[in-house]
Amino acid sequence: MPSGADTVRKLIRGFDKGMYSRMEVLSRLVEEASTSRPADLAGALPANWLAEVRTATAKPPSSIDDVCIVSGAIYRNAAEHEAHKAEMRRAWFEGAWNWHRFLEPEK
């Protein structure tokens, strides 16, 4: 299984080649923090992407129901679409909170 840092590098390469949109990559970067440590992900992210993640997770949603997912090329092979969307919302919610705690620690 690839590490979170490997996933980050793959996403950035895909974006640079025009395979993914900015929103697809940003959503996937947030979701990745649901299964990988944000510190490991941050170490592999260029500064401009880390700034985008910081902005996207500065005010995480209070509920999974508040999560709006971005779907596209990265997710096109999902067999059960509704179950897959629910998993994406859960991953984004958890990832957003993990990024938020990492990037905006309590003072």
N, C-alpha and C positions, 0 to 999 in steps of 0.2 A: 504494500500500500504506500502511495507517495506521501511524503511529509507535507505539512502545511506550507512550508517554504517552497517545496517543489510545485505545489498547486499554484501558489502566487506567481512564481516564475512562468509557469505555463500560461496562466491567464494574461499576464503582461505581454508575453510573446504573441499570443493570439490577438490581443488588441492591436499591438504594433503592426501585425500583418493584415489588419482589417477584418479579422474573423469575427470579432465580437464588438458590440457597441460599448461605449463608456458605462452606460447604466447596467448592462449585463455584467460587466466585470466588477463594478462597484458592488452590486447586489451579491455576487458570488464571493467577493472578498469579505463582506460582512457575514455571510452565511458560514464561511470557512471557520470563523472564530467560534462557532458552536461546537466544533470538534478538535480544533487546534488552539494552542495557546497564542493569544494576541502578540505576546512578546516575540515568539518565533516568526509569526507572519510579518510583524513590523520590521524585523531585521532583514527581510527579503524584499520589502516594498520600497520603490523609489519615493522620495520625499513628496512629490506632487500627489501620488496615490494615497500616501498616508494622510496627507492633509484632507483629501476627499473623504476618506473613511472617518476622520475626526469630525468633519462637518456633518456627515450622514448620521453619525451616532451620538452627536452632542446632546440630543434630547430623545432618548430611546422611547419606543411606544410603551404605554402602560399595560397594554393587552395584546395578545396575539391577534385578536380581531382587528386591531388598528394597523396591522402590517399590510402594506401594498407590495405585492411581489412584481418583479420584472422577469418575464419569461421570454425566451427566444432560442437562438441557435444552441446555446449551452445546454438547454433542457429538452430539446426536440425529441429525444428518444424515450420519454416517459410513457410507460404502458398504461397506467391508471392515472389519468390526468388529475382528477379531483384529489386523490390521495397524495399525489406528488405535489400539488399546490399546497395542501395542508402541511406537508413536511417542509416545504420551502418557507412557508410562513413561520413555522416553529423554529427552523434553523436561523432565519433572519432575526427573529425576536431574541433568541438566546445569544446569537452572535453580536447583535447590536449592544445588548447589555454587557457582554464580555469585553467588547471593544471600549465601551463607555467607562467601565470600571478601570480598564488599563490606561486609557488616555486621559481620563478626568478623575483621578483618584480623589477621595475625600480629603479635604484640607483640614 
